[in-house]
Amino acid sequence: MAGTASQPTPTDGAPSLPAAPPDPSEASDPHHHTAPRGRYLLTLSVAALGVVYGDIGTSPLYAIRECFHGPHAIAPTPANVMGVLSLVFWALILVISGKYLAFVLRADNDGEGGILALTALATPIKIVSKTERWGLVLLGIFGAALLYGDGMITPAISVLSAVEGLQTATPIFAPYVMPITVVILIGLFFIQSHGTGRVGGIFGPVTFVWFLTLALLGAVEIARHPRVLASVNPLHAIEFFATNGWTGYLILGTVVLAITGGESLYVDLGHFGRRPIRLVWFTLVMPALLLNYFGQGALLINDPAAAANPFYLLAPDWALYPMVMLATFATVIASQAVISGAFSVTMQAVQFGFLPRLMITHTSSREYGQIYIPSINWALMVACILLVLGFRSSSNLAAAYGVAVISTMTITSLMFAVVARQRWGWNRVLVGALVGVFLTIDLAFLGANLVKIPHGGWFPLVAAAIVFLVMTTWRRGRRAVTRLLLANALPVDEFLRTVMADPPVRVPGTAVFMNGNHTGTPPALLTNVRHNHVLHQRNILLTARTEQTPRVEPDERVQIEPLGHGFYRVIIRYGFTEEPDIPTALADLRHTGLALDPRSVTYFLGRETLIPTKNVEEMAVWRETLFVTMARNATNATRYFRLPANQVIEVGAQLEI
């Protein structure tokens, strides 16, 4: 099993913001640092509309309803409706427009966003590092783990809430809501292997129609009761809290449903860039959402009984079935975005050494970031179906929703503070004041969500805890194995002196020895010389290393160091969003003077069998056993590094940990 430096394996070896990154969206293009304009900007904006805003765009299906009809509902009096609308309005303004679009999107890691990319900005992420701050790494791992809980709940609640519109039309459909939802979810996950390329073209246009419909439905009702627009005054929110006290505070746990999906703006930064994401939000998404929320509020003020499903009751009777169909399309698109996000987070986690190697398939040769991970796909499908069958309604699922999202948002605020202060050098007082505002809002929402834990909020926390346990176990196990290999490694120069003193037989050809430790001698090389007593004419000691940036420029990809006697040390660098392809990288060496034919290369990989013991002080035996189990089931190095299987020789050994 071949290793990387970030993931070595036992089997492989404003005046106040002077230092902020430049921002008027110069990193909008993930591949070129030029701001998109004209038709290209329009294309990116339409694509961002379908992917980035699918999740938050379906929140009107259930956010207002749960405030006045859910398990923690409050009476739909005019004063309460105005207060809730004021909270929703300011949540969207302060959290989405302010925190994320104005500030967090600045914290891009060479154009890439997401909690793990932000963690890599805050501290180096390496298996063995004296500069890595383990507390920040743990925080980043837990934030990533929470995203999996969100990825399980979002498809379930979104599709279920859309299909429930059928029983709003007629009770006859009530028994069929869950079966229809399950069938749609199964179909959604079964098409993942084909990638989003074939259907991606309709994502933006369908979502565009969805947002126009949201705006139109809301505007019609607002025209009938325009006084609802006065809820933009924050005094309505203050009066709401003063009147309802503790009960009013707990409503924040439901209001947070209006901003779920906000983290997607940051996760998908690398796909679209800041400029299209901001443009779409301010010109279409935010106005459409606010119009629809205010329209639902106007309907409730006029008819409190509409609290059962204010979204669908905004539509005229003749449009109800088309609305259900459109909502179903919109929720499938929203779910697709969350599933793709889970794939992206998983790939980053594998590259950073938080998860074992998994089979990752690129579903498009042209579109960046379109990948498919079967194990994650089927795990999410099973979880979504169990959630639908277990909770049985979107109202019940709403109790589980929000906890994971706001927890991740809180971690993002903390990480942003570290990056702004220590990486950008922003003023301490400025960072404290700014992040203090962010955390005040985040913690207020988080506290209100704590009451959801006994009613379903435990699920995303348990799911995140399991993922966190898996990630930290793999991380600790990798660290223990790496230290063991480093301690027992024979320096390359010592090996060369020894072997050249009594040189073995040299045979024609090139041998590539995968090596996790670029300064040590690969165990497979030692074993080959010891047992076969031969060396190839040319020997490459190759290390594949994952860097702290999402992509590595082609001219910085490969580093070659001649060691003499036909030996070369080669380091191939990849970004944490790139999939290693060793043969392709070796084929490019023809421009460096080390020309070779990849078809004639023999690859030597170490394949150690791990044996759990009590040798690792920081790991219990059961965690060692879990680590060994994951290592045995990891995707083999041959497939992961895209090596031709008929040119690979594996050398076995046992390693006690």
N, C-alpha and C positions, 0 to 999 in steps of 0.2 A: 504494500500500500504506500503510495507516494505522498509526500507531505508538503505543506506550505509553511511559510514562516509564521503566518497568523493562525495556522491550524495544523501544527505538526502532529503526526499521528504515530502510534506505535508500529504501524505497518509501513511507515515511510519515514522512513527516517523523518444733522442740524448743527448750529455752532456747537451744540452740546453733543453732537454725534459725529465728531471728526473722523473717527476710525471705523465707522460703519462701512460695510462693503458698498460700493457704488450702487445706486438703485435709481436709475429709472429703467430697471428690467434689462440690464445689459446681458444677463445670463438667461434670457428667456428661451433661447434655443438651446436644448440640452447638448447639442453637438458643436455649436458655434456661438461665440460670445458676441453676437450681434442681435439687437432688438428686432423682432419680426415686424414686418410692415405689410400693408396692402393685402393682397390675396392670401399670402402666407399667414399673416396674422388672423385673417378671417377663418382660414382652414384650421389653425390651431385652436381658435376660440370655439368653433363649433364642436371640435373633438373634445375640448375641455368641458364644454357644457354637458356632453353625454357621459363623461367618465367622472370628472371631479365633483360635479354637483348632483349626481344621481341620488346619493344618499340623503343629503340635506333637502333636496328637492321633493322627496316623498314624505317628509315630516308632517306637512299639513294633513295627511291622511289620518293622523292619530294624536298629534300634539295637543290641540285645543280640546278635542274630545275627552282625552284623559284628564284634563284639568277639571272638567265639569261632569264627567260620567264614570270615571275610573274608581279604583278602590280607595284612592286618597282624594276624591273629588270634593269640590266646594260648590255651594249653591250658585247657579247661574244668574245671580241678580245683576242689574245693570252696573252697579258699582264694582262688583267682583269681576265682571267681564272686562270693564275698562282697566282695572288693575292688572289683570292677567295679560291683556294686550300690551299694556305699557311695559311689563316685564319681558315679554317676548320681543318687543321692538328694541329695547335697550340691550337685551342679550345678543341679538343679531348685530347691533351697532358696535358694542364694546368688545365682544368676544371674536366675532368673525371679521368685521370691518377693521376694528382697532387692533386687537392682539395679533390675529393671524395675518391679515392682508398687509397691515402697515409695518409690523415688526418681525414676526416669526418667519415670514417668507424671506426676510433678509438673510436668515441663518442657513444658507444653502452650502452644502459641501460640494464645491465645484459643480454647482447646478443641481445637485441631488438633495432631496428632502426626506423627512421621516425621522422617527425617534432614534433609530440606530445610526443614521447619518449624522444626526445632531450630537449623539453621544461620542462619535468619532471626532467631532469638532471640539468637544469639551475635554476629552482625554484620549491619549493613544490607546488603541485596543490591540493588544498583543498577548500571546499566550504567556510569554515570559518577558516582563518589562519592569524596570525599576521606576519608570515615570508614569505608569498606568495607575489611576486612582480607582481602586476596586469598588469603593462606595458608589461612584458615578456609573461605573460599568453595571453594577447590580441594579441601579435605578433604571438605566437604559434597557436592560434585559427585561425587567418587570413591565416597563412601558410597552415593549414589543409583545410580551406575553398577553397583556391586556387587549391588544389589537386582535388576537385570535378569538377572544370572547366576543368582541364586537362583530367579527366576521361570521360567527355562528348565529348571532341573534338577528343581525340586520336582514339577511334574506328571509328568515322565518317570519319576523314581524311585518316586513314590508309586503311580501306576497300575501300573507294571511289577511292583513288589513285591506288590501285591494280586493281580494275575493269576497270578503265580508260585505262588500257593497251589493252583492247579489241578494243577500237576505234583507238588505234595506229595501230593495225593490219588491220582494215578496218572500214571506216566511217559508215558502215551498223549498227554497234552496238551502235552508239552514243545515239539513243533514249532510249536504254535499260540499260544504265549505272546506272542511279539513281534507277530504279525499282529493278535491280539485287542487288544493294548495300543495299537497304532497306530490301529486303528479307533476305539477309545474316545477317544483323544486328538483325532482328527479331529472326531468328533462333539462333543466338549467345546468346541473352538474355533469350530465352526460355529454353535453356539447362542448365542455371546456377543453377537451383534448384537441378540438379543431381550432382553438384559439379565437380571439376576438376579431381577427383580420377580416373574415368573411361577413360578419354582421356589424363590424365597427362603423361602417359607413352610414348605417341607419340610426346609430346611437344618438348622435347630435341632433339630426332633424326631428326624431321622435321626441327627444327631451325638449327641443325648442317648442314643439306643439304643446307639450305638457305644460311648460311654463306660461305660454300664452293663454292656455285654458285656465290655469290657476289665476292669472291676472284678470281675465275676462269675468270669471265667476265672481271673484271678489269685488271687482269694480261695479258690477250690476247691483249687488247688495249694498255696497257703500253708498251708491247714488240714492238708494231708498232711505238710508239712515246715515247721513254724512256726519252726524255728531260723534260717531265712533272714532273719527280721525283725531279727536282731542286726546286720545289715549297716548299720543306721543309725548305728552307732558309727563315728566317723571313724577309729578306730585300724585298722580293716580296710583303709581306703584307704592309710593310712601304711604298714602292713605290706606291702601290695601293691606299693608303689613300692620299699620296701626289699628285697623279695625279687626283683623282676623288673628293677629298674634301668632302663636305657634303654628296654628293650622295654615295661616297664610305663608309662613316660612316654608313649611313642608311642600307647598305647591311648587317651589323651586325645583323639587325633585322631578316634577312633571314638565315644567317649563324647559328643562334641559333637553327634552326631546326635540325642541325646535332648533337646537344647534348641533345635534348629533350629525356627524358627517363633516364637521368643521376640520377635524384632523386630516381628512382626505385632501384638503387643499394643500397641506404641507407634504403629505406622502407622495402625491402625484406631481410635485414641483418639477422633478427631473424630466417628466414626460412632456410638459407643456411650457414651463417657465412662468415667471411672475406676471408678465404683461398680459397674456391672454386670460389667466386666472382672475386677475383684478378687473380687467375690462368686462368680462362676462358677468362677474358678480354685480358691479355697480350699474351696468346698463340693462340687465335683464333679470338675473336671479333674485337679487334682493328686492327690487320693486315688485316682482311677481309674488314672492313669498309674503311680503308685507300686505299687499292688496288682498291676497287670499285669507291671511290671518284676520285682517280687519273685517273682511267680508263675513267670515264665520262669526266674528264677534257681533257684527251688526245683526246677523240672523238670530243669534242667541238672545240679544236684547229684545228683539221683536217677538221671538218665540222660544222661551226657555226649554220647551219640550224637545227642541231640535238637538239638544246636547247628546242624544243617543248616537248621532253621526252627523255632525254639522257639515262635514266636508261634502258628503254625497247629497245632503239635503239642500246645498246651494244650487245644485243643478236642477233644471226643470225635469218633469217626469219623463218626457220623451228622450232626454239625453242621458238617463241613468245607466242604461246598459252600455252605450258607447263609452261613458265615463269609466265604468268598471273595466272595460277592455283596455282603454288608454292607461288607466292606473296600473293595470297588471303589466303592461309593456314597460311602464316607467319603473315599477318596482323590480322587474327582472333586470333592467339596465342598471339600477342602483345596486342590486345584488351582484351583478357581474363586476362592477367596479370594486366592491369590497372583496370579492374572491380574488380578483387580480392583485389587489393590494396585499392580501395574505400571501400570495405566491412571491411577490416582490420582497416582502419582509423576510420570508423564509430563505430566499436566495441570499440576502444580505447576512442573515444569521449563520448560514452555512459558511459563507466566505470569511466571516469574522471569527469562526470557530466556536459558535454557540450551539450549533447543531451538527450531527454527523452528516456526511455527504449523502445527498438524496438525488434520485433521478430527476433531472431537470430537462425539459424539452422546450426548445424554442419553436414557437408555432408560426413565426413569420420571419422570412429572410430579409424583410425590408423595414418592419416597424420595430423600433427599439422598445424593449421591455415587455414584449408579449411572450410570456413563458407559461408553461404548464407543469405542475408538480403532482403526479397522480396520488401519492400518499396523502398530501394535504387536501386535495380535492375530495377524495372519498371520505376522509375524516370529517370534513366540514359538512358534506352531504348527510352523513349519518347523524351528526349533531343537530343539524337543522330539522330533520324529520322527527327526531326524538323531542325536540323543543316544541314543535307543532302538536305532536300527539300528547305531550305531557302538559303543556299549558293551555291548549285547546282554543284559545282566543287571543287576539292581538292585545286586548286590555290586560289579560294576565301576563302576556309577554312584556308589556310596557313596564311592569314592575321590575323585570330583570334588566331592562334596557336603561342605559344612561350611566350606570355605575362604572362600567369599564371605560366608557368614553370620557367622562369627566376626570377619572383617575389619570388617564393618559394625558389629558390636557394639563393637569396639574404638574405632572412630571415634565412636560414640555416647557412649562413656565420656569421650573427650576433649572433645567438644562440651558434654557435661553439666557438666564441670569449669568451662569458660568461662562458661556461663550461671549456674551456682551462685555463682561468685566475683564476676563482674563485673556481672551483671544483678540478682541477688538480694542480693549483698553478704554472702554467707556467710563465716564466718571462714576465713582462708587455711589454717590448720593443719587445721581440720575437713575442708575440701574436699580437701586433699592426702592426708589419711589415708583418707577415704572412697573417693575416686577411685583412690588407690593400691591399695586392695583390689580394686576393679573391674578395674583394668588388670593386676594380678598374675594374676587368673583368666583374663582375656581373652588376655593374651600367652602364658600357659601353654598354652591351647587352640590359639592361633595357631601357636606354635612346633611343637606336635605335628602340626599339619596340614601343615607345610611338606614333610614326606616324601611327602605325597599328590600334590605337584605333578607329578612325572614320571609318575604313574599315573592321571592324569585331572584332578588339581587345577588343572592349567594352564588348563582350559577356562573356568571362571568368571572367572579372572584375565584371560585374553585377551578374553573377551566384555566384561568391565568396562573393560579398557583401550581397546577400540574405542569403547564408549559414552562414556568419559571424553574421548577424543580428539575425538569429534563435539561433545560439549558445550562443551569448552574452545575449540574452533575457532569454533563459533557465537558463543560469548561474546566472544572476542577480536575477531572480525569485526564484531559489533554495536558493540563499543566503538570500534573504528576508524572505522566509518561514522558513528556518533553524533558523535564529535569533529569529523569532517570537516563534517558538516551544521551543527554548532554554530558552527564557525569561519566558515562561509560564510553563516550565517543573517542576514537583515535584520531588525533590531528592528521590532516592530509599530508603535510610535509613530513611527518614522522613515518607515515605509511609509505610514501614515495622513497624515502631513504632506505627503509627496510627492504622493500620489494625490489628496488633497483640494485641492491647489493648482491642479490642472487636472482636475477630476472627470470621469470617463467617464460614459457613459450608464448610468442605473440602470433595471433591469428588474424587474418584479414577481416576488415569490416569496422563498424563503429558501434560501440556499446554506450547506452545511456543509462546511468544509474540515478534513479530518483532519490533525492536526499532532502529531508526536512531540515537538517542542520548543515548550512553551507560551509562551515569551517571544519566539520568532521568528515571522516571517511564513511561512506554509505555501508551499512552492515551487509547488504547484498554483494558489494564489491569484495569485502573481506571474505565472505563465505565462498564466493566464486573462485578466488585465488587459492584459498585454503583447500578446497575440495577438488577443483578442476585443474589447478596449476596452470592456468592460461590467462592471458590478457589480450584484448583486442588491440589492433594497431592504433586505434583512436578511442579514447574513453572520455565521456562527458559526464561530469558530476553536476546534475541538474537540480536546481531548487526552484519551485514555483511559489512565488510570494504574493500575498494579498496586501495591497497598500491601503492607506487611510482615505484615499480618494475614490470616487465611483468609477473612474476610467483612467487608463494610462495611455499617454500619447504613443503612437507607433514607434517614434524614434527613441523613446525611453523604455521600450518594452524589454529589451534584452541587454544584459551586461555579460561580457566574455572576459575571462582572465586565463591566459595560458599558464599552465603549471609545469610544463616541461615533460619530457618522456612520453609525449603523445596524450597527455592529460589536459583537460580544460575544465575550468569551473564556469558554469553558465547559470545565471540567475534570470528568470523570466518573471516579470511583474504584471499583475492584473489588478484592476480596480474591484471594489467590493460588489459592483453590479455586473461584472463581466464573468463569463463562463470560460474556464481555462481550455485551451486547445493546443496541446504541446506539439503535435506534428506540424500544424500550421506555423507555429512560432519557429520551429527548427528549420522549416523550409525557407523562412525569411533570412536565415543566417548566410545565405549565399552572397549577400551584399556586405558581409563583415569579414570575409576571408576564411571563414570556417564553413566552406560549402560542403553539403552532404545531401544525399538522396534519402529522404525520410522512409522510402520503401525498403531500403537496405539496412535500416537501423534495428538493433536488438535492444529492447527495453528490459532492464532488470529492476524488479520491484521487491522490496522486503514485504513479507507477509507473516507477521508475528501473531501467535495465538496468545491472547491475554488471559492471565490467571489471577482472579481476585484473591488477595491476602489481606493482612492487616498492616501492610507496609506503609500505606498512605495515612499519615496522622490526621489530616483534615477531613478525611472521608470515612464514613462508617462502612462496614462490610456490605450492607445492603445497597449503598450507593455505588460501591465498586462493582457489585454484581450488575446493577442497572447500567453502569457505564460499559461494562464488558458486553452486555446484551446489545446495547446500541451499536457498539463497534462492530460486532459480528453481523449485524443487519444493515450496516451502512453500504451504500453503493460502492462497488469496488473501484479501485483507482484506475483500472483500465478504461472503464466506461466514463468515469468522471473527467479524466484528462483527455478523453477521446483518442486513446491509443489503439492502434490496430491489434486486435486480440491475437492474431497469428504471429506477432512479432514480440510478444511479451513472455518473459520468464520470471516466475515468482519464486523467491527463495524463502522458505519457512523457518520459523524459530519460535521459541516460547519466551514470554516476558511476564514476570510476576509483578503485580502492582499492589 
